[in-house]
Amino acid sequence: MSVGIIGLGTVGTGVVKILLKKRKELERKLGFPLVIGKIADIDIKRKRAIALPENIFVTDGLGVIDDPSIDIVVELIGGIHPAKEYILKAIKKGKHVITANKALLASEGFDIFEAAQKNNVELGFEAAVAGGIPIIKIIREALIGNKIQAIYGIINGTSNYILTEMTEEGVDFSTALKEAQALGYAEADPTLDVEGIDAAHKLALLASLSFGTLFSLKEIYTEGITKITPLDINFASEFGYKIKLLAIAKQINNDIELRVHPTMLPKEYLISSVNGVFNAVYVEGDAIGPALYYGKGAGEMPTGSAVVSDIVDIARNIKTGAVNRIQGMGIQGKSGIRIKKMEDVQSCYYFRFSVFDKPGVLSKISGILGGHNISIKSVIQKERKKERVVPLVMMTHRAKEKDVVYAMKEINKLPVVSGKPLYIRVEGGEE
C-alpha cells in the first residue's frame, strides 16, 4: 500500500519516522507493507532528521496526487489554500485522504466531506483534534451506542500551558506567553491559540461528530485568555476553582450550546488537574455516563501517531474491501436542531470590579445585579491599603448571559467603578 505525503514539517516528519521505525511491526499486524511512495515539500534540498532517498521528493503536491501508484494521500501543509484544492483533486482521482487540518475542515468541511462521499473514498482526520488522544475514533466508534449529551475539552496546549504557568508561578499573561514561545509551545503570532480560535476549530469537528450536524467556526462563541490576570487566578483559588480555556458543546433537548472561553472549574474535578501542554476531553453519554480522555495534544510524535492510525485503518479497509466502513461525519442536516444564542446561555459567573473604596459601593452594584435577575452567592472585598481602588469580587448563582451583559454595561457607568468589569463563566459546583 503506497502512501504519499504533502508537507514534511513537524507532523510530516513524525509520520515518516513512525512508518520507517515501525515498518516491520506494521507489516506484521497488517499482513502487507506500507510504502512511502512520494513526499512533496517546498525545499527538497534541506538537511533532515531522517534519511530518505532523493528520488522520493517532489516540490509540488500535484506530484503526489497525480502519481497512479499512490493509494493514500496525506495532507500536512495546513491552511485553507492550496490544501483544499489538493484534497479535492486527490478525492476526484479516487485516492483516500488523511489530513490534520482542523481549520480547513471547520471552515470548508462540507465541500470536502461531500466530495469524499460522492467519490466513495475515505477521509481520515484523527490528527485534527487533540493529537495523541484518539478522540475521533472514540466518538465515531467506541461511543456509537451513546447519545452524546455534552463535551468539555481542554484542546489547546498553548493556552493550557500559559494558564498553568500563571497559576503555578504567579506570572502575568505576557510573561507566560514569552516563555511558551521560547519553548516552542507558542507561535511568533499566537493569536489562533490565545484567542480560542484553534480550540473552536476543534470543537466544530467534535460537535459535528457528536450531534450528527455539520457546524462551522462562525457558529461557535469564541473568547480567549488574554484578559485573565494572576489576580483572577488567585481569587478563583480562594473560591475553590481553577481557570481553564474550555471548549464546550452541550445538547439540551433540541438546543445545542457551542462555546470556547475561559472557564472556572472546581479544583476537585479531574479535568482541572490537566496542566501544561496536555489535552483532555470529557464526554458525557447517555449509556456510559461521564468519561475523561487525557494525553498529549500536539507535537511531532503524538500527532504523527494519530496520522499513522488513520493510514493503517484506511489501508486495512482497502485491502478487505471495506472502504467507508464508517460513514464520514454521519451528517444528517440541522433539522430540528437549534444552536442556542450566547445571550440565552445560562451559567454561574465570577465578577471582578475595580472600585473606589467608598461606603455604599457594594449596595449600588448588588442593586443593579438584582435588577437584572442576578443573585449573588458570595463576595470577597480586599481591605484598602494605600490604593484608592480595590478589587471587589463576586460569585453568582445561575444567570442568563444577556442579563449579565446588560448589568456589566450599567455597572461600568457608575462613578465608583474604575475600569471595565471582568466576568468569567463557571461550570460545575452549586448552580
C-alpha positions in Angstrom: 0.0 0.0 0.0 1.6 3.2 -1.1 1.4 6.5 0.9 2.1 10.0 -0.5 2.8 12.8 1.9 2.3 16.5 1.1 4.3 18.6 3.6 7.3 17.4 5.6 7.2 19.8 8.6 6.9 18.8 12.2 4.0 16.4 11.9 5.1 15.0 8.5 8.5 14.2 10.0 6.8 12.4 12.8 4.7 10.3 10.4 7.7 9.3 8.4 9.7 8.4 11.5 6.9 6.1 12.7 6.4 4.5 9.3 10.1 3.8 8.9 10.8 2.7 12.5 7.7 0.5 12.8 7.8 -0.8 9.2 8.2 -4.5 10.1 5.8 -4.3 13.0 3.1 -2.6 10.9 3.6 -5.1 8.1 3.2 -8.0 10.6 0.0 -6.5 12.0 -1.5 -5.6 8.6 -0.3 -8.6 6.6 1.2 -6.3 3.9 3.8 -3.5 3.8 3.1 0.3 3.9 5.5 2.1 1.5 6.2 5.8 1.3 5.8 6.5 -2.4 6.4 10.2 -2.6 6.8 13.3 -0.4 6.1 16.8 -1.5 8.0 19.6 0.2 8.9 23.1 -0.9 12.6 22.7 0.0 13.8 19.3 -1.1 17.5 20.1 -0.5 17.5 21.0 3.2 19.0 18.7 5.8 16.6 16.5 7.6 16.5 14.5 10.8 15.6 11.4 8.7 17.5 9.8 5.8 15.3 9.4 2.7 16.2 8.7 -1.0 16.3 11.9 -3.1 14.1 10.5 -5.8 11.2 10.2 -3.4 10.8 14.0 -3.2 8.8 16.4 -5.4 8.3 20.1 -4.9 4.5 20.2 -5.7 1.6 18.4 -4.1 0.3 17.5 -7.6 3.4 15.3 -8.0 2.0 13.2 -5.2 -1.7 13.3 -6.3 -1.0 12.5 -9.9 1.2 9.5 -9.2 -1.0 6.5 -10.1 0.9 4.3 -7.6 -0.2 6.3 -4.6 -3.2 4.9 -2.7 -3.4 7.2 0.2 -2.6 11.0 0.2 -1.7 12.6 3.5 -2.1 16.5 3.5 0.0 18.1 6.2 0.7 21.6 4.9 -2.1 23.3 6.9 -4.0 26.5 6.0 -7.0 26.7 3.7 -5.4 27.1 0.2 -3.9 25.2 -1.5 -4.7 22.5 1.0 -8.4 22.4 0.0 -7.5 22.2 -3.7 -5.0 19.4 -3.1 -7.5 17.4 -1.1 -10.4 17.8 -3.6 -8.1 16.8 -6.5 -6.9 13.7 -4.7 -10.5 12.8 -3.9 -11.6 13.3 -7.5 -8.9 10.9 -8.6 -10.3 8.3 -6.2 -7.5 8.5 -3.7 -8.1 8.2 0.0 -7.1 11.3 2.0 -5.8 11.9 5.5 -5.4 15.4 7.0 -4.6 17.1 10.3 -6.0 20.3 9.1 -8.7 21.3 11.6 -9.0 24.9 10.3 -9.8 23.6 6.8 -12.3 21.1 8.0 -14.0 23.5 10.3 -14.4 26.2 7.6 -14.7 24.2 4.4 -15.6 20.7 5.7 -19.0 20.4 3.9 -17.4 20.5 0.4 -14.7 18.0 1.4 -16.9 15.5 3.1 -19.5 15.7 0.3 -16.8 15.1 -2.3 -15.4 12.1 -0.3 -18.9 10.6 -0.1 -19.6 11.2 -3.8 -16.3 9.6 -4.9 -16.6 6.7 -2.3 -13.2 7.4 -0.7 -12.2 7.7 2.9 -11.2 10.9 4.7 -9.2 10.4 7.9 -8.8 13.3 10.3 -7.9 11.8 13.7 -4.9 14.1 14.0 -7.0 17.2 13.6 -8.2 17.2 17.3 -6.2 16.5 20.5 -3.1 15.0 18.9 -2.3 11.7 20.7 -5.8 11.3 22.1 -7.8 9.1 19.7 -11.0 11.1 20.4 -12.3 11.0 16.8 -12.2 7.2 16.9 -13.7 7.1 20.3 -16.7 9.2 19.4 -17.3 7.6 15.9 -16.8 4.0 17.0 -16.4 3.3 20.7 -19.3 5.5 21.8 -21.6 4.8 18.8 -24.2 3.3 21.2 -24.4 6.5 23.1 -26.3 9.8 22.6 -23.6 12.3 23.4 -25.0 14.9 25.8 -22.0 17.1 26.5 -18.4 17.6 25.7 -15.9 19.7 27.7 -12.4 19.9 26.2 -9.1 21.4 27.1 -7.9 21.1 23.5 -5.3 23.8 23.1 -2.0 23.0 24.7 -0.5 26.5 24.3 -3.3 28.2 26.3 -3.3 25.5 28.8 0.5 25.9 29.3 0.1 29.7 29.7 -2.7 29.3 32.3 -0.7 26.6 34.1 2.3 28.9 34.4 0.2 31.8 35.6 -1.4 29.5 38.2 1.8 27.8 39.5 4.4 30.5 39.1 2.2 33.6 39.6 3.4 35.3 36.5 1.3 37.5 34.2 -0.1 36.6 30.8 2.7 38.3 28.7 5.5 36.6 30.8 3.9 33.2 30.4 3.4 33.7 26.7 7.0 34.6 26.2 8.1 31.5 28.0 5.7 29.4 25.8 7.2 31.0 22.7 10.8 30.4 23.9 10.0 26.7 24.5 8.3 26.3 21.1 4.8 25.8 22.5 3.5 29.1 21.0 4.0 30.6 17.6 5.5 34.0 17.0 1.9 35.1 16.3 -0.1 33.2 19.0 -3.5 34.7 18.1 -5.1 31.4 17.0 -4.2 29.8 20.3 -4.6 32.5 22.9 -7.8 33.9 21.3 -9.5 30.5 21.4 -9.8 30.1 17.6 -7.8 26.9 17.4 -9.9 25.3 20.1 -13.1 26.5 18.3 -11.9 24.7 15.1 -11.5 21.5 17.0 -14.8 21.9 18.8 -16.6 22.3 15.5 -15.3 18.8 14.5 -16.1 17.2 17.8 -19.6 18.7 17.9 -20.3 17.7 14.3 -19.4 14.1 15.0 -21.3 14.0 18.3 -24.5 15.6 17.2 -24.6 14.5 13.5 -24.8 18.0 12.2 -22.0 19.9 10.5 -21.1 23.0 12.5 -18.7 25.8 11.4 -16.4 28.2 13.2 -18.8 31.1 12.9 -21.5 29.3 14.9 -19.2 29.0 17.9 -18.9 31.7 20.5 -15.2 32.3 21.0 -13.3 34.1 23.6 -9.6 33.9 24.5 -7.4 34.1 27.7 -5.6 37.5 27.1 -7.7 39.3 29.8 -7.0 36.8 32.6 -4.7 38.1 35.3 -2.9 36.5 38.3 -5.4 38.4 40.4 -8.3 36.4 38.9 -6.4 33.1 39.2 -5.8 33.8 42.9 -9.4 34.8 43.6 -10.6 31.7 41.7 -8.4 29.6 44.0 -9.9 31.3 47.1 -13.3 30.2 45.9 -12.0 26.7 45.2 -11.7 26.9 41.4 -9.1 26.8 38.6 -9.3 28.7 35.3 -9.1 26.8 32.1 -9.7 27.6 28.4 -12.6 25.2 27.9 -14.4 24.2 24.7 -18.0 23.3 25.5 -20.7 21.6 23.5 -24.0 20.7 25.2 -27.3 19.4 23.9 -30.4 20.1 26.0 -33.5 18.9 24.1 -33.1 20.4 20.6 -30.8 23.3 21.7 -27.1 23.0 21.3 -24.6 25.2 23.1 -21.2 25.8 21.3 -18.7 28.0 23.1 -15.0 28.4 23.8 -14.0 30.7 26.7 -12.0 30.9 30.0 -14.0 28.9 32.5 -13.7 28.4 36.2 -13.9 24.7 37.2 -13.9 23.2 40.8 -10.4 22.2 41.8 -11.6 18.6 42.6 -12.6 18.0 39.0 -10.2 15.7 37.2 -10.1 17.9 34.2 -8.9 20.8 36.4 -5.7 18.9 37.1 -4.8 18.8 33.3 -1.7 21.0 33.2 1.0 22.2 30.8 0.6 21.3 27.1 -1.6 18.2 27.8 -5.1 18.0 26.5 -8.2 16.3 27.9 -11.7 15.7 26.6 -14.6 15.0 29.0 -17.6 13.3 27.3 -21.0 12.6 28.8 -23.0 9.9 27.1 -26.4 8.5 28.0 -25.1 5.0 28.3 -21.6 5.4 29.6 -22.1 8.5 31.8 -19.0 10.6 32.2 -15.7 9.7 30.7 -12.4 11.6 30.6 -9.7 11.1 27.9 -6.2 12.5 28.5 -3.0 12.8 26.6 -0.5 15.0 24.6 -2.4 17.3 22.3 0.3 18.2 19.8 3.9 17.6 18.8 5.8 15.7 16.2 5.2 12.1 17.5 1.8 12.3 19.2 0.2 13.9 16.1 2.2 11.7 13.8 0.9 8.7 15.7 -2.7 9.9 15.0 -1.9 10.2 11.3 -0.4 6.7 11.1 -3.5 5.4 12.9 -5.6 6.7 10.0 -3.2 5.3 7.4 -3.4 1.8 8.9 -7.2 2.0 9.2 -7.7 3.1 5.6 -5.1 0.7 4.3 -6.8 -2.2 6.1 -10.2 -1.2 4.8 -8.9 -1.0 1.2 -7.4 -4.5 1.4 -10.5 -6.0 2.9 -12.9 -4.3 0.6 -14.5 -2.4 3.5 -14.0 1.2 2.3 -16.2 3.6 4.1 -16.9 1.1 6.8 -17.6 4.2 8.9 -19.6 6.9 7.3 -17.6 10.2 7.4 -19.2 12.6 9.8 -22.7 10.9 9.8 -24.2 14.3 8.9 -28.0 14.4 8.8 -28.6 18.1 8.5 -29.8 20.6 11.1 -33.5 19.7 11.0 -35.0 20.2 14.5 -31.7 21.4 16.0 -31.2 25.0 17.1 -27.9 26.5 18.1 -28.5 28.5 21.2 -27.5 32.1 21.0 -24.8 33.0 23.5 -27.1 35.6 25.1 -29.5 32.8 26.0 -26.9 30.6 27.7 -27.2 30.3 31.4 -24.2 29.8 33.7 -22.8 30.8 37.1 -20.4 33.7 37.0 -17.3 35.2 38.6 -17.3 39.0 38.6 -14.3 41.3 39.3 -14.8 45.0 39.7 -12.2 47.7 40.4 -14.0 50.1 42.7 -13.2 53.2 44.7 -13.2 52.3 48.4 -16.2 54.3 49.5 -19.3 53.5 51.5 -22.3 52.1 49.6 -20.3 50.7 46.6 -21.4 47.1 47.3 -25.1 48.1 47.6 -25.1 50.0 44.3 -23.5 47.1 42.4 -25.7 44.4 44.1 -28.7 46.6 43.4 -28.0 46.6 39.7 -27.3 42.9 39.6 -30.6 42.2 41.4 -32.4 44.4 38.9 -31.1 42.1 36.2 -32.1 38.8 37.9 -28.6 38.0 39.0 -28.3 36.5 42.5 -25.0 36.9 44.4 -23.6 33.7 46.0 -20.5 35.1 47.8 -18.4 38.2 47.9 -14.7 39.0 48.6 -13.6 42.6 49.2 -10.0 43.2 50.0 -9.1 45.8 52.6 -7.8 49.1 51.4 -4.0 49.7 51.8 -2.5 52.7 50.0 -4.6 52.3 46.9 -7.8 54.2 46.4 -9.1 51.5 44.1 -9.6 47.9 45.4 -10.9 44.7 43.8 -14.5 43.7 44.6 -15.1 40.0 43.6 -18.4 38.1 43.5 -19.6 34.6 42.6 -23.2 34.3 41.4 -25.9 31.7 41.2 -27.1 30.7 37.7 -27.9 33.7 35.5 -28.6 34.4 31.8 -25.7 35.8 29.7 -27.9 38.5 28.3 -28.7 39.8 31.8 -25.0 39.7 32.7 -24.0 41.7 29.7 -26.6 44.4 30.4 -25.7 44.6 34.1 -22.0 44.9 33.3 -22.7 47.9 31.0 -24.8 49.6 33.6 -22.2 49.0 36.4 -19.4 50.2 34.2 -21.1 53.6 34.1 -21.0 54.0 37.9 -18.6 56.7 39.0 -17.4 54.4 41.8 -16.2 51.9 39.3 -12.7 52.2 37.7 -12.0 50.3 34.6 -14.1 47.7 32.8 -15.6 44.9 34.9 -14.4 41.4 34.1 -16.5 38.2 34.2 -15.7 34.6 33.8 -18.3 31.8 33.4 -18.3 28.9 35.9 -19.0 25.3 35.2 -19.7 22.7 37.9 -20.3 23.2 41.6 -23.5 24.6 43.0 -25.7 26.3 40.4 
